[in-house]
Amino acid sequence: MPEKKRTTSQTLQARNSPVVGWTFIVLGAALLVLNLLLLFAGAFAPMIVVAILLLIVGPLHLRRYHFELARYSDGRLALSGTGWVGRLDIGPTRPGERLLVDGGRIVFEAADGKRRRLPLFRWLTHSEDWGRAVRLIEGGEA
């Protein structure tokens, strides 16, 4: 018997925190200026590489989504995104599986009760989107 097609009733794309992105940009700019001054003074300035990386990562952080959360019409959840370290794809959840919010982290609980903390952090997520994600996970309206 073919599986019924599930439709999402709600989808949330949680943005990255702008505070983190702007912090990367400001630190990168400050490091770049300091290292350029050192270079002009004739000193070796290896931190210029870090400054350039921060100036690249900052704007990328501001443009990308941290994760996407979908609630299907049958109540199941699906989560995907970049996480903090690598790609993350969960769901749609099966019977007995669920997503929980534990402090500032999202946790996946398997049917056997084992919990796995996902690499999704509250401090890396836009504050409004984190609140909407918590409400969606807990079964409310995003």
C-alpha positions as a Markdown table, in Angstrom:
| # | Residue | x | y | z |
|---|---|---|---|---|
| 1 | Met | 0.0 | 0.0 | 0.0 |
| 2 | Pro | 1.6 | 3.3 | -1.0 |
| 3 | Glu | 2.3 | 5.8 | 1.8 |
| 4 | Lys | 0.0 | 8.8 | 1.9 |
| 5 | Lys | 1.7 | 12.0 | 0.8 |
| 6 | Arg | 2.3 | 14.4 | 3.7 |
| 7 | Thr | 1.9 | 18.1 | 3.3 |
| 8 | Thr | 3.6 | 20.6 | 5.4 |
| 9 | Ser | 1.3 | 22.8 | 7.4 |
| 10 | Gln | 4.0 | 25.1 | 8.5 |
| 11 | Thr | 7.6 | 25.7 | 7.5 |
| 12 | Leu | 10.2 | 27.9 | 9.3 |
| 13 | Gln | 13.5 | 29.1 | 7.9 |
| 14 | Ala | 15.5 | 30.1 | 11.0 |
| 15 | Arg | 18.0 | 32.8 | 10.2 |
| 16 | Asn | 21.5 | 33.1 | 11.7 |
| 17 | Ser | 22.0 | 35.6 | 14.5 |
| 18 | Pro | 22.9 | 39.0 | 13.1 |
| 19 | Val | 24.9 | 39.7 | 16.3 |
| 20 | Val | 27.3 | 36.9 | 15.4 |
| 21 | Gly | 27.7 | 37.9 | 11.8 |
| 22 | Trp | 28.4 | 41.6 | 12.6 |
| 23 | Thr | 30.8 | 40.5 | 15.4 |
| 24 | Phe | 32.8 | 38.6 | 12.7 |
| 25 | Ile | 32.8 | 41.6 | 10.4 |
| 26 | Val | 33.9 | 44.1 | 13.1 |
| 27 | Leu | 36.6 | 41.8 | 14.4 |
| 28 | Gly | 37.8 | 41.0 | 10.9 |
| 29 | Ala | 38.0 | 44.7 | 10.0 |
| 30 | Ala | 39.8 | 45.6 | 13.3 |
| 31 | Leu | 42.3 | 42.7 | 12.7 |
| 32 | Leu | 42.8 | 43.8 | 9.1 |
| 33 | Val | 43.6 | 47.4 | 10.1 |
| 34 | Leu | 46.0 | 46.3 | 12.8 |
| 35 | Asn | 47.8 | 43.8 | 10.6 |
| 36 | Leu | 48.1 | 46.3 | 7.7 |
| 37 | Leu | 49.7 | 48.7 | 10.1 |
| 38 | Leu | 52.2 | 46.0 | 11.2 |
| 39 | Leu | 52.9 | 45.2 | 7.5 |
| 40 | Phe | 53.6 | 48.9 | 6.7 |
| 41 | Ala | 55.9 | 49.0 | 9.7 |
| 42 | Gly | 57.9 | 46.1 | 8.3 |
| 43 | Ala | 56.7 | 43.4 | 10.7 |
| 44 | Phe | 55.4 | 40.0 | 9.8 |
| 45 | Ala | 51.6 | 39.9 | 10.2 |
| 46 | Pro | 50.2 | 36.3 | 9.8 |
| 47 | Met | 46.9 | 37.2 | 11.5 |
| 48 | Ile | 45.9 | 39.0 | 8.3 |
| 49 | Val | 44.7 | 35.6 | 7.0 |
| 50 | Val | 42.3 | 35.3 | 10.0 |
| 51 | Ala | 41.1 | 38.9 | 9.4 |
| 52 | Ile | 40.3 | 38.1 | 5.7 |
| 53 | Leu | 38.5 | 34.9 | 6.7 |
| 54 | Leu | 36.4 | 36.7 | 9.3 |
| 55 | Leu | 35.5 | 39.3 | 6.7 |
| 56 | Ile | 34.3 | 36.5 | 4.4 |
| 57 | Val | 32.5 | 34.4 | 7.0 |
| 58 | Gly | 30.6 | 37.4 | 8.5 |
| 59 | Pro | 28.6 | 38.4 | 5.5 |
| 60 | Leu | 28.0 | 34.7 | 4.6 |
| 61 | His | 26.7 | 34.2 | 8.2 |
| 62 | Leu | 24.2 | 37.1 | 7.7 |
| 63 | Arg | 22.9 | 35.7 | 4.4 |
| 64 | Arg | 22.4 | 32.0 | 5.2 |
| 65 | Tyr | 19.7 | 30.2 | 7.2 |
| 66 | His | 20.7 | 28.3 | 10.3 |
| 67 | Phe | 18.1 | 25.6 | 9.9 |
| 68 | Glu | 14.7 | 24.8 | 8.4 |
| 69 | Leu | 11.9 | 23.3 | 10.4 |
| 70 | Ala | 8.7 | 21.9 | 8.9 |
| 71 | Arg | 5.6 | 20.5 | 10.7 |
| 72 | Tyr | 3.5 | 18.2 | 8.6 |
| 73 | Ser | -0.2 | 18.0 | 8.7 |
| 74 | Asp | 0.0 | 14.7 | 10.5 |
| 75 | Gly | 2.1 | 16.3 | 13.3 |
| 76 | Arg | 5.5 | 15.0 | 12.3 |
| 77 | Leu | 8.5 | 17.3 | 12.2 |
| 78 | Ala | 11.4 | 17.5 | 9.7 |
| 79 | Leu | 14.6 | 19.5 | 10.3 |
| 80 | Ser | 17.4 | 20.3 | 8.0 |
| 81 | Gly | 20.2 | 22.8 | 7.8 |
| 82 | Thr | 23.9 | 23.5 | 8.2 |
| 83 | Gly | 24.1 | 23.2 | 11.9 |
| 84 | Trp | 27.3 | 24.3 | 13.5 |
| 85 | Val | 29.4 | 21.5 | 12.0 |
| 86 | Gly | 28.1 | 20.0 | 8.7 |
| 87 | Arg | 24.8 | 19.2 | 7.1 |
| 88 | Leu | 21.9 | 18.1 | 9.2 |
| 89 | Asp | 18.8 | 16.2 | 8.0 |
| 90 | Ile | 16.2 | 14.7 | 10.3 |
| 91 | Gly | 12.7 | 13.6 | 9.5 |
| 92 | Pro | 10.1 | 13.5 | 9.0 |
| 93 | Thr | 10.1 | 11.9 | 12.4 |
| 94 | Arg | 8.7 | 8.4 | 12.7 |
| 95 | Pro | 6.3 | 7.2 | 15.4 |
| 96 | Gly | 8.0 | 7.4 | 18.8 |
| 97 | Glu | 10.6 | 9.9 | 17.6 |
| 98 | Arg | 10.4 | 13.6 | 18.5 |
| 99 | Leu | 12.3 | 16.9 | 18.6 |
| 100 | Leu | 12.6 | 18.7 | 21.9 |
| 101 | Val | 14.1 | 21.9 | 23.1 |
| 102 | Asp | 16.5 | 21.6 | 26.1 |
| 103 | Gly | 17.8 | 24.9 | 27.2 |
| 104 | Gly | 19.5 | 26.6 | 24.3 |
| 105 | Arg | 19.7 | 23.4 | 22.1 |
| 106 | Ile | 17.4 | 21.3 | 20.0 |
| 107 | Val | 17.4 | 17.6 | 20.9 |
| 108 | Phe | 16.4 | 14.6 | 18.8 |
| 109 | Glu | 14.8 | 11.8 | 20.9 |
| 110 | Ala | 14.8 | 8.4 | 19.1 |
| 111 | Ala | 12.0 | 5.8 | 19.7 |
| 112 | Asp | 14.2 | 3.9 | 22.1 |
| 113 | Gly | 14.5 | 7.0 | 24.3 |
| 114 | Lys | 18.1 | 7.9 | 23.4 |
| 115 | Arg | 18.7 | 11.6 | 23.1 |
| 116 | Arg | 21.1 | 13.3 | 20.7 |
| 117 | Arg | 21.8 | 17.0 | 21.0 |
| 118 | Leu | 21.8 | 18.6 | 17.6 |
| 119 | Pro | 24.4 | 21.2 | 16.6 |
| 120 | Leu | 21.8 | 23.9 | 16.6 |
| 121 | Phe | 22.4 | 26.6 | 19.2 |
| 122 | Arg | 20.1 | 29.3 | 20.4 |
| 123 | Trp | 22.9 | 31.9 | 20.4 |
| 124 | Leu | 23.6 | 31.2 | 16.7 |
| 125 | Thr | 19.9 | 31.7 | 15.7 |
| 126 | His | 18.0 | 34.9 | 15.2 |
| 127 | Ser | 16.1 | 35.4 | 18.5 |
| 128 | Glu | 12.6 | 35.8 | 16.8 |
| 129 | Asp | 13.2 | 32.7 | 14.7 |
| 130 | Trp | 14.3 | 30.7 | 17.8 |
| 131 | Gly | 11.1 | 31.5 | 19.6 |
| 132 | Arg | 9.0 | 30.5 | 16.6 |
| 133 | Ala | 11.0 | 27.2 | 16.3 |
| 134 | Val | 10.3 | 26.4 | 19.9 |
| 135 | Arg | 6.6 | 27.1 | 19.5 |
| 136 | Leu | 6.5 | 24.9 | 16.3 |
| 137 | Ile | 8.4 | 22.0 | 18.0 |
| 138 | Glu | 6.0 | 22.2 | 21.0 |
| 139 | Gly | 3.0 | 21.9 | 18.7 |
| 140 | Gly | 1.9 | 25.5 | 18.6 |
| 141 | Glu | 1.7 | 28.0 | 15.8 |
| 142 | Ala | 4.9 | 29.5 | 14.5 |
